[in-house]
């Protein structure tokens, strides 16, 4: 789902650092307009590492991730 969070940004506390502390990966370091859950990025990376042309890739990745 989509959810909004409020950040108080200043030169000593940039948005990217605050987002990473919330478990989100910012699309840009300065003015992020999109973030992705870090766990979802890890899941996708594992999927592409273990991907092979049959249905076991998804099941293997899911069990390894969980």
C-alpha positions in Angstrom: 0.0 0.0 0.0 0.8 3.6 -0.2 1.4 5.5 3.0 2.6 9.0 3.7 5.1 10.0 6.4 6.2 13.5 7.5 9.8 14.5 7.7 11.5 17.5 9.1 14.4 18.2 6.8 17.3 20.4 7.5 21.0 20.4 6.6 21.9 18.4 9.7 19.1 15.8 9.2 18.6 15.1 5.5 15.6 13.3 4.1 17.5 10.3 2.8 18.9 9.5 6.2 15.5 9.7 7.9 13.9 7.5 5.2 16.6 4.8 5.7 15.9 4.8 9.4 12.3 4.1 8.6 13.3 1.1 6.4 12.9 2.8 3.1 15.3 3.4 0.2 15.0 6.8 -1.3 15.1 7.2 -5.1 17.4 10.3 -4.8 19.6 11.5 -1.9 18.5 15.1 -1.9 14.8 15.4 -2.7 13.3 11.9 -2.9 9.8 11.7 -4.3 9.7 7.9 -4.3 10.9 5.4 -1.7 10.9 1.6 -1.8 10.8 -0.7 1.2 14.4 -2.1 1.8 13.0 -5.6 2.6 11.2 -5.6 -0.8 14.5 -4.6 -2.5 16.2 -7.5 -0.9 13.4 -9.8 -1.9 13.6 -8.7 -5.5 17.4 -9.0 -5.6 17.3 -12.5 -4.2 14.6 -13.5 -6.7 16.7 -12.4 -9.7 19.8 -14.2 -8.3 17.8 -17.4 -7.9 15.7 -17.1 -11.0 15.7 -20.0 -13.4 13.1 -20.9 -16.0 10.6 -22.8 -13.9 8.1 -22.2 -11.0 10.5 -23.3 -8.2 12.4 -20.0 -8.4 9.5 -18.1 -6.7 9.0 -20.7 -4.0 12.7 -21.0 -3.3 13.2 -17.3 -3.0 10.1 -16.8 -0.9 11.2 -19.5 1.6 14.8 -18.1 1.7 13.5 -14.6 2.3 11.1 -15.6 5.1 
